[in-house]
Amino acid sequence: MPNAPDNHEAHDYAERIRERLPRRLQELREAAGFTKYGLSRESGVSREYIGKIERGKANPTLPVTAQISHGLGMTLEQFTHELEDEDDAE
């Protein structure tokens, strides 16, 4: 299956999410009072992988994101809520 052009709107949308995810994870983790190790214990996702996500070096799958959100004591929807801005909804 050929890849869509990089200037495709869906690609741009995904890139904005990818750019926002590391900061969102770190903010939520710290607000919950977790170290990377603590979140790892609660979520079942390795501390190393959590660190990679926070540094923007890894892009978690939806199931891994669900594990992390569960470990933070929230739904996937709550976790991803602020990844979009008002312009993304249009």
C-alpha positions as CSV (number, residue, x, y, z in Angstrom):
1,M,0.0,0.0,0.0
2,P,1.6,3.3,-1.0
3,N,2.1,6.1,1.6
4,A,0.0,9.2,1.4
5,P,1.9,12.4,0.6
6,D,3.4,14.2,3.7
7,N,1.3,17.2,3.1
8,H,-1.9,15.3,3.6
9,E,-4.2,16.8,6.3
10,A,-4.3,13.6,8.3
11,H,-0.6,13.4,8.4
12,D,-0.3,17.0,9.6
13,Y,-2.9,16.2,12.3
14,A,-1.0,13.1,13.4
15,E,2.2,15.1,13.6
16,R,0.7,17.7,15.9
17,I,-0.5,14.9,18.2
18,R,3.0,13.3,18.1
19,E,4.6,16.6,19.0
20,R,2.3,17.2,22.0
21,L,2.3,13.7,23.4
22,P,5.7,13.8,25.2
23,R,4.9,16.9,27.2
24,R,1.3,15.7,28.0
25,L,2.6,12.4,29.4
26,Q,5.2,14.1,31.5
27,E,2.8,16.7,32.9
28,L,0.2,14.0,33.8
29,R,2.7,11.7,35.3
30,E,4.2,14.5,37.5
31,A,0.7,15.8,38.4
32,A,-0.2,12.3,39.6
33,G,3.0,12.2,41.7
34,F,4.6,9.4,39.8
35,T,8.2,8.9,38.9
36,K,8.8,7.0,35.6
37,Y,9.4,3.9,37.7
38,G,6.1,4.4,39.7
39,L,4.1,4.8,36.5
40,S,5.8,1.8,35.1
41,R,4.7,-0.3,38.1
42,E,1.1,1.0,37.8
43,S,0.8,0.7,34.0
44,G,3.0,-2.3,33.1
45,V,4.9,-0.2,30.6
46,S,8.6,-0.2,31.1
47,R,10.3,2.8,32.7
48,E,12.6,3.0,29.7
49,Y,9.8,3.1,27.2
50,I,8.0,5.8,29.3
51,G,11.2,7.8,29.2
52,K,11.5,7.4,25.4
53,I,7.9,8.6,24.9
54,E,8.6,11.6,27.1
55,R,11.7,12.4,25.1
56,G,9.8,12.1,21.8
57,K,11.9,9.1,20.8
58,A,9.0,6.6,20.8
59,N,5.4,6.7,19.5
60,P,3.2,4.3,21.6
61,T,0.5,2.2,20.1
62,L,-3.1,2.8,21.2
63,P,-3.1,-0.2,23.5
64,V,0.1,1.0,25.2
65,T,-1.4,4.5,25.5
66,A,-4.4,2.9,27.2
67,Q,-2.1,1.0,29.6
68,I,-0.4,4.3,30.5
69,S,-3.7,6.2,31.0
70,H,-5.0,3.4,33.2
71,G,-1.9,3.5,35.2
72,L,-2.4,7.2,35.7
73,G,-6.0,6.5,36.9
74,M,-7.8,8.0,33.9
75,T,-9.5,7.0,30.8
76,L,-7.9,7.1,27.4
77,E,-10.2,9.9,26.5
78,Q,-9.0,12.0,29.5
79,F,-5.4,11.3,28.7
80,T,-5.7,12.4,25.1
81,H,-8.1,15.2,25.6
82,E,-5.6,18.1,25.5
83,L,-3.6,16.6,22.7
84,E,-6.0,18.3,20.3
85,D,-6.5,22.0,20.0
86,E,-9.6,23.8,18.7
87,D,-8.1,24.0,15.2
88,D,-7.8,20.2,15.1
89,A,-11.6,19.7,15.6
90,E,-12.4,21.5,12.4
